[in-house]
Amino acid sequence: MVQDTIRLSIPITLLADVLAGLTLREKYQLLEILETQIAEAEEEAWEKDPTTRNAIHEARIAYQTGQYITIDEYVKNQS
């Protein structure tokens, strides 16, 4: 089945008015959708950022070679 999509341009103030009319349950559902979409967009942006990619690569190498400390060890060393 082919799914058609429509993109609308809605002023943010109108969108806010519509959202105000939602039930609390509907607002939580929308929040869950937005949080998922934001996390996916952030992850995509991080994957494209060379600095972040390098930091992730270095962290993976440190983990694989055992050159890291756990959070518990870090906290213990800070005392």
N, C-alpha and C positions, 0 to 999 in steps of 0.2 A: 504494500500500500504506500503510495507516494504521499508525503506529508508536506503541505504547503505552509509557508511561514510568512508572517507579516511583521514588519518592523514599524513601530510607531514612535513618533517624537511627541512626548508628553511633557509639558512644563513641570518642573519639580514641585512647584506649589500645588498644582492640581493632583499630582501623585500623592503628596502628603495629605491632602484632603481626603482622597480615596482611602488611603491607609488608615486614617483616623476612624473610618467607619467599619473597619474589620473587627471581628471578635478577637479576644485574647488568644484563643487557640489558633486562629488564622494568622495572627501576627507572629506567633511562635513558629508556625509552619514556614512563613515567609523568611523569618530570621534564619532558620535552618538552611533553606535554599540559598540565601545570600551568603551565609558563612561558608558553605561548600564552594560556591562560585568564587568567592574572594580567595579562599585557600588555593584553589586550582589556578587562579590568575597569578597569585603571588609565586607559586611554585614554578609556573611557566616563566615568569620574569626572572626568578633566581637562576633557572637553568640557562637562560640566555646571557646572564651577567658573567663576564670572564673572571672577575674578582671572586665572586661567590663560587663559581665552578672550581677555581683553583683551591679555595679554602676547603670545599667538600672533598676534593681529590687528596689534599694533604691530610685531612682528618681520616679518610679511609685508609691511607697508607699507614698512618700512625696506629690505627686500630689493628690493622692486619699484622703489623710487626710488633705489636704489644707495647708500643711506646706511648702509653696514655695512663692516666689514673682515673679511678672511678670518682663519682661525686662524693661518696663517703670518705674516700681517702683525701680528697681535696679539703673537705670540711674539717677532717681530723687534723690536717696539717696547718690549718688556719688558726687553730686554738692555741 
